[in-house]
């Protein structure tokens, strides 16, 4: 969606417009698709925020939910 200049009317449209404004001032940039499997934590955090219908800003910290996911993942690795 960031690669096109069409007006996006989806739920992320405001973010797309913000990105387009930032790109006007940036000389070098590229977009790269990251598969969900490669960024599983970000996907799970987004799903949790949508489920709770809340906005989360992770500036200088991680959410409690992310800490729980990390602990669960580490426990799973130790069992292997």
C-alpha positions in Angstrom: 0.0 0.0 0.0 2.9 2.3 0.6 4.2 1.8 -2.9 1.1 3.3 -4.5 -0.1 6.9 -4.4 -3.8 6.1 -4.4 -5.9 7.3 -1.4 -6.2 4.4 0.9 -9.6 4.2 2.8 -8.8 1.2 5.0 -8.2 1.3 8.7 -4.5 2.0 8.1 -5.1 4.8 5.6 -3.9 7.5 8.0 -0.7 5.7 8.5 -0.2 5.3 4.8 -0.7 9.0 4.3 1.8 9.8 7.1 4.3 7.5 5.4 3.7 9.3 2.0 4.4 12.6 3.7 7.6 11.3 5.2 8.7 10.0 1.8 8.5 13.5 0.3 11.4 14.6 2.6 13.4 11.4 2.2 15.7 10.8 -0.8 16.5 7.1 -0.3 14.0 4.5 0.8 12.7 1.1 -0.1 9.8 -1.1 1.1 10.3 -4.7 1.9 7.6 -7.2 2.7 8.4 -9.3 5.7 6.4 -12.6 6.0 4.3 -13.0 9.1 6.4 -16.0 10.1 9.5 -13.9 10.2 8.0 -11.3 12.4 5.7 -13.4 14.5 6.0 -11.2 17.7 4.9 -8.1 15.9 1.9 -9.9 14.4 0.8 -11.3 17.7 1.1 -7.9 19.4 -1.0 -6.3 16.6 -3.6 -9.1 17.0 -3.8 -8.6 20.7 -4.1 -4.8 20.4 -6.9 -5.2 17.9 -8.7 -7.8 20.1 -8.6 -5.4 23.1 -9.4 -2.5 20.8 -6.6 -0.4 22.3 -3.7 1.6 21.0 -0.2 0.7 22.3 2.9 2.8 22.0 6.1 0.9 22.7 8.6 3.7 23.2 11.6 2.5 25.2 9.9 -0.6 26.4 7.9 -3.7 25.5 4.4 -4.5 26.5 3.5 -7.0 29.2 2.0 -9.2 26.6 5.3 -9.3 24.6 7.1 -10.3 27.8 4.7 -13.2 28.4 5.1 -14.3 24.8 8.9 -14.3 25.1 8.7 -16.3 28.3 6.4 -18.9 26.7 8.7 -19.1 23.7 11.7 -19.7 25.9 9.9 -22.4 27.9 9.0 -24.1 24.6 12.7 -24.0 23.5 13.9 -25.5 26.8 11.5 -28.4 26.4 12.9 -29.4 23.0 
